[in-house]
Amino acid sequence: MPAVLSRVTRRLAGFGFLCYVVAYLDRVNIGFAATALRHDLHLSGSAYGFGAGLFFIGYCVFEIPSNLVLERVGARLWIARIMIAWGLVSVATMFVVGEATFYAARVLLGIAEAGFFPGMVLYLTYWIPASDRARVGALFMTAAPVSFILGAPVSDALLRLDGVFGLHGWQWLFLAEGLPAVLLGIAALFVLTDRPAQATWLAPDERAWLARRMEEDAASRPTAGHGSIVPAITSPRVWLLSVVYFLNTLVTYGVFLWFPTILRDAAGGTSMRLTLASAIPFAAALVAMVVIGRHSDRTGERKGHVAACALTGAAGLIVAMLFPRSVPMLVAGFTLSQIGQRSVMSVFWAIPPMLLAGTAAAAGIALINAIGNLGGFVGPSVMGALRQSTGAYRGGLLVLAGALVLEAVLVLSMTLPRARAGGGRATIYT
């Protein structure tokens, strides 16, 4: 029943998309506020980069416990808790006064949000068959480029409120972009349903069909019976996936949190035209993610798609590195980079459920995301440190490009079950 899957996708992946847009805004809005925030808090480039990356320390530590709790109590309650907590912490960031409080706010935001992304990835495996996961994952994960497209003009408008009611522009930014998370957290209690058998918003025959379809999908996986935690967190393939995701995340946040500053420095200032130009790479990535995700589902191939996308992203960063003073070439380079590097995501996250099931999936997916997201600490820190020591962005961009090349090499070295096009059993190994 394709209509049932379409309805599930619209309701659950659609709602997850909205939540993820807000989550990304709350993570990366300091990238838009960087100049004003550094000025008002007297932060050096390295201190800003270090603080930006601290988010991922708290995030990493609490990932696995959060996902295990989600599997036990259900996504409905746990996703709501996560969103309300992170929204409140994001709002509280408006009260930071210096390095120490800035660092503390970033760590607390990571703790509050821990488990949201891997929780949603796990949650969608309860509802979406393996043959459709890259496509549906792409629809959910396009939230990242959308958040940047929206974040640029919205954040710019909020920063212009500087002085209104005695607040800095960056304080308005944290206030206005944190509150939607709280509201969506409350809405999650009414929108989300833990399992297909409980979906009263589907007709009884649709409920029964989907529950049966997901049971058959789970039974088709070679690893479906291996549901304990220890094999998942000690699996060499899970750790290799963690390293691959670490490299990808290193680049994601190295770009996200420094791209506005790089573009502004090249242009010699800011303007609405520049703000709109900064959205181009992420608009292109939005389309590419869906197209590449659909192609991966149609062919049943995963790792070749990930590798090709990573190499495309590396090529784009090399272009940006070679033309650091040209705004058009920077936009072109980052556009190519985002088309490749962001498209990795939807295909990559279709791989762990091919290897894991049950509690093992909850622990393994959380471990991959936790270790991988440490790259979000390293990327901005490396960019900041190299910018401060060399006075240029070239060194940092070269490191990011090298990370993507290594990512491609590692993923190609893996042996994975390959689902036949159309969702057949995952019995072909490549």
C-alpha positions in Angstrom: 0.0 0.0 0.0 2.1 2.9 -1.2 -0.6 5.3 0.0 -0.1 4.2 3.6 3.7 4.8 3.4 3.1 8.2 1.8 0.8 9.1 4.7 3.2 7.8 7.3 6.0 9.8 5.6 4.0 13.0 5.5 3.0 12.8 9.2 6.1 11.4 10.9 9.0 12.3 8.7 7.3 15.6 8.0 7.0 16.4 11.7 10.5 15.2 12.3 11.7 17.5 9.5 10.2 20.5 11.3 11.8 19.5 14.5 15.1 19.0 12.9 15.0 22.4 11.2 14.6 24.0 14.7 17.3 21.7 16.1 19.8 22.8 13.5 18.9 26.4 13.9 19.6 26.1 17.6 22.9 24.4 17.0 24.3 26.7 14.3 22.7 30.1 15.1 26.0 31.1 16.8 27.5 30.9 13.3 25.3 33.8 12.2 25.8 35.6 15.5 29.6 34.9 15.6 30.8 38.5 14.9 28.5 40.2 17.4 28.9 37.5 19.9 32.7 37.5 19.8 32.7 41.3 20.1 30.3 41.5 23.0 31.8 38.5 24.9 35.4 39.4 24.0 36.0 35.9 22.5 39.0 35.1 20.3 38.6 33.1 17.2 39.9 29.9 18.9 37.7 30.5 21.9 34.7 30.9 19.7 35.5 27.8 17.7 36.2 25.8 20.9 32.9 26.9 22.4 31.0 26.2 19.3 32.3 22.7 19.3 31.7 22.0 23.0 28.0 21.3 22.1 29.1 17.9 20.9 30.8 16.9 24.2 27.6 16.8 26.2 25.8 15.5 23.1 28.2 12.5 22.7 28.1 11.4 26.3 24.4 11.2 26.5 23.6 9.7 23.1 23.5 6.0 23.9 21.6 6.3 27.2 19.0 8.6 25.5 18.4 6.2 22.6 18.0 3.2 25.0 15.5 5.2 27.0 13.6 6.0 23.8 13.4 2.4 22.9 12.0 1.6 26.4 9.5 4.5 26.9 8.6 5.2 23.3 9.5 8.1 20.9 6.4 10.1 21.7 7.3 11.0 25.3 11.1 11.0 24.8 11.3 13.2 21.7 8.9 15.6 23.4 11.2 15.7 26.5 14.3 16.3 24.4 12.7 19.2 22.4 11.3 21.0 25.4 14.6 20.8 27.2 16.8 21.9 24.3 14.4 24.8 23.6 14.7 26.1 27.2 18.5 25.8 27.2 18.7 27.6 23.8 16.6 30.5 25.2 18.8 30.6 28.3 21.9 31.1 26.1 20.8 34.7 25.8 22.1 35.2 29.3 25.7 34.2 28.7 28.2 36.9 29.7 31.7 35.6 28.9 33.8 32.6 28.0 32.8 30.4 30.9 29.1 30.8 30.6 29.3 30.5 26.8 31.1 27.2 27.2 28.6 26.0 29.8 25.6 26.9 27.6 27.0 25.0 24.7 27.6 21.9 26.8 24.1 22.0 28.3 22.6 22.4 24.9 24.4 19.3 23.7 23.1 17.3 26.8 19.6 18.5 26.3 19.5 17.6 22.6 21.3 14.3 22.9 19.3 11.5 21.4 17.1 13.5 19.1 18.7 12.7 15.7 19.6 9.0 16.4 16.2 8.7 18.1 14.4 9.9 14.9 16.6 7.6 12.7 15.7 4.7 15.0 12.0 5.7 15.2 11.6 5.8 11.4 13.0 2.2 11.1 9.8 1.2 13.0 7.7 2.7 10.2 9.6 2.8 6.9 10.8 -0.4 5.1 14.5 -0.7 4.3 13.9 -0.2 0.5 12.5 3.3 1.1 14.8 4.6 3.9 17.3 6.6 1.9 14.4 8.5 0.2 12.5 9.1 3.4 15.8 9.8 5.3 16.6 12.4 2.7 13.2 14.1 3.2 13.9 14.2 7.0 17.5 15.3 6.7 16.9 18.1 4.2 16.1 20.0 7.4 19.8 20.8 7.7 20.2 22.8 4.5 16.7 24.2 4.9 17.7 25.5 8.4 20.6 27.3 6.9 18.5 28.8 4.1 16.0 30.1 6.6 18.6 30.8 9.2 20.5 33.3 7.2 17.7 35.9 6.5 15.9 35.2 9.8 19.0 35.5 11.9 20.1 38.6 10.0 16.7 40.2 10.8 16.9 39.2 14.5 20.4 40.5 14.8 19.1 43.9 13.5 17.0 44.1 16.7 20.1 45.0 18.5 19.2 47.5 21.3 15.5 46.8 21.3 14.3 46.5 24.9 18.0 46.7 25.9 18.9 43.4 24.4 21.7 42.6 22.0 20.8 41.3 18.6 22.3 37.9 19.4 20.1 37.7 22.5 17.0 38.1 20.4 18.4 35.4 18.1 18.6 32.8 20.9 15.2 33.8 22.3 13.3 33.7 19.1 14.9 30.5 17.7 14.7 28.6 21.0 11.0 29.0 21.7 9.7 27.0 18.7 11.5 23.9 20.0 9.4 24.1 23.2 6.2 24.4 21.2 7.1 21.5 18.9 8.0 19.4 21.9 4.4 19.9 23.2 3.0 19.1 19.7 5.0 15.9 19.6 2.8 14.4 22.3 -0.1 14.7 19.9 1.5 13.9 16.5 3.9 11.0 17.2 2.8 7.4 17.7 5.2 4.8 19.1 4.5 1.8 16.8 2.3 1.1 13.7 -0.1 -1.1 15.6 -1.0 1.9 17.8 -1.6 4.3 14.8 -5.3 5.2 15.3 -4.9 7.8 12.5 -4.7 4.8 10.1 -7.6 2.6 9.1 -7.6 -0.8 10.8 -6.6 -2.6 7.6 -3.9 -0.1 6.9 -2.5 -0.5 10.5 -2.5 -4.3 10.1 -0.8 -4.1 6.7 2.0 -1.8 7.9 2.6 -3.8 11.1 2.9 -7.0 9.0 5.1 -5.2 6.4 7.5 -4.0 9.1 7.7 -7.5 10.7 8.6 -9.0 7.3 11.2 -6.3 6.7 12.9 -7.0 10.1 12.8 -10.7 9.4 14.6 -10.2 6.0 17.7 -8.8 7.6 20.6 -11.3 8.4 21.3 -9.6 11.7 17.7 -9.2 12.8 18.1 -11.8 15.6 21.2 -10.1 17.1 19.5 -7.6 19.4 21.8 -7.2 22.4 23.9 -4.1 23.2 27.4 -5.6 23.5 27.7 -7.0 20.0 26.5 -3.7 18.6 29.0 -1.5 20.5 31.9 -3.8 19.9 31.3 -4.5 16.2 34.2 -3.4 14.0 31.8 -2.3 11.2 29.8 -0.1 13.7 33.1 1.5 14.8 34.2 2.0 11.1 30.8 3.6 10.4 31.4 5.8 13.5 34.8 7.0 12.0 33.2 7.6 8.6 30.4 9.7 10.2 33.0 11.5 12.4 34.8 12.7 9.3 31.6 13.8 7.6 30.4 15.7 10.7 33.8 17.3 11.1 33.2 18.9 7.7 29.5 19.7 8.3 30.2 21.9 11.3 33.5 23.2 10.1 31.6 24.6 7.2 28.3 25.5 8.9 29.9 27.5 11.7 32.5 29.3 9.6 30.9 29.7 6.2 29.0 33.0 7.1 32.2 34.5 8.4 34.3 33.3 5.4 31.9 34.8 3.0 31.6 38.0 5.0 35.4 38.4 5.2 35.7 37.9 1.4 33.0 40.5 0.7 34.4 43.0 3.2 31.1 43.3 5.1 27.5 42.0 5.1 24.4 42.8 3.0 21.1 41.3 2.2 22.5 40.3 -1.2 25.3 38.4 0.5 22.8 36.8 2.9 20.8 35.5 0.0 24.0 34.3 -1.7 24.9 32.3 1.4 21.7 30.3 1.0 22.6 29.0 -2.6 24.8 26.1 -1.5 22.1 24.8 0.8 19.3 25.2 -1.6 21.3 23.1 -4.1 22.0 20.5 -1.4 18.3 20.3 -0.7 17.5 19.1 -4.2 20.6 16.8 -4.4 19.8 15.0 -1.2 16.4 13.9 -2.4 17.6 12.9 -5.9 20.5 10.9 -4.7 18.5 9.3 -1.9 15.9 8.1 -4.4 18.6 6.8 -6.7 20.3 4.9 -3.9 16.9 3.2 -3.0 16.2 2.4 -6.6 19.5 0.7 -7.2 19.8 -0.8 -3.7 23.5 0.5 -3.6 24.8 2.4 -0.6 28.5 2.7 -0.1 29.3 3.8 -3.7 26.8 6.6 -3.3 28.4 7.7 0.0 31.9 7.6 -1.5 31.0 9.5 -4.6 29.2 12.2 -2.6 32.2 12.6 -0.2 34.6 13.1 -3.1 32.3 15.6 -4.7 32.3 17.5 -1.4 36.1 17.5 -1.2 36.3 18.9 -4.8 34.1 21.8 -3.8 36.2 22.7 -0.7 39.3 22.7 -2.9 37.6 25.2 -5.2 36.8 27.4 -2.2 40.4 27.1 -0.9 41.8 28.2 -4.3 39.7 31.3 -4.5 39.4 32.7 -0.9 38.8 36.3 -2.0 36.2 35.7 -4.7 32.6 35.6 -3.4 31.2 34.0 -6.6 33.9 31.3 -6.5 33.4 30.7 -2.8 29.7 30.3 -3.3 30.3 27.9 -6.3 32.8 25.9 -4.3 30.6 25.6 -1.2 27.7 24.7 -3.4 29.5 21.8 -4.9 30.7 20.9 -1.4 27.2 20.9 0.0 25.7 18.9 -2.9 28.2 16.1 -2.2 28.7 16.3 1.5 25.1 16.8 2.6 23.9 14.1 0.3 26.1 11.6 2.2 23.7 11.8 5.1 20.5 10.2 3.8 22.3 7.3 2.2 24.7 6.8 5.1 21.9 6.5 7.6 20.3 3.7 5.6 23.4 1.5 6.3 23.2 0.9 10.1 19.7 -0.7 10.0 21.1 -3.1 7.4 23.5 -4.4 10.2 21.5 -3.9 13.4 18.1 -4.6 14.9 16.2 -4.1 18.1 18.2 -2.9 21.1 21.3 -3.4 19.1 20.0 -0.8 16.6 19.2 1.6 19.4 22.7 1.3 20.9 24.6 1.1 17.6 22.9 4.0 15.9 23.4 6.1 19.0 27.1 5.1 19.2 27.7 6.0 15.5 26.0 9.3 16.0 27.8 10.0 19.3 31.3 9.2 18.1 30.6 10.8 14.7 29.3 14.0 16.2 32.6 14.6 18.0 33.6 15.8 14.6 31.4 18.7 15.3 33.8 19.6 18.1 36.9 19.1 16.0 35.8 20.8 12.8 35.1 24.3 14.1 38.0 24.1 16.5 40.5 23.2 13.7 39.1 26.0 11.5 39.4 28.5 14.3 42.9 27.5 15.4 44.2 27.5 11.8 42.5 30.8 11.0 44.2 32.4 14.1 47.6 30.9 13.5 47.8 31.5 9.7 45.5 34.5 9.2 43.7 32.6 6.4 41.1 29.9 5.9 43.0 27.8 3.4 44.6 25.5 5.9 41.3 24.7 7.5 39.5 24.1 4.2 42.4 21.7 3.1 41.9 19.7 6.3 38.2 19.4 5.7 38.7 18.3 2.1 41.2 15.7 3.2 38.7 14.4 5.7 36.2 13.8 3.0 38.7 11.9 0.8 39.5 9.6 3.7 35.8 9.1 4.4 35.4 7.9 0.8 38.3 5.5 1.1 37.0 4.0 4.4 33.4 3.5 3.2 34.6 1.7 0.0 36.6 -0.7 2.2 33.5 -2.0 3.9 31.6 -5.1 3.1 27.9 -4.5 3.3 24.7 -6.4 2.6 23.0 -5.0 -0.5 19.3 -5.0 -0.8 18.0 -5.8 -4.3 16.3 -3.0 -6.0 12.6 -2.9 -5.0 13.3 -4.0 -1.4 14.4 -7.6 -1.7 16.2 -9.5 1.0 19.6 -8.1 1.9 21.6 -11.2 1.0 24.0 -9.8 -1.6 27.3 -8.6 -0.1 29.4 -5.8 -1.7 
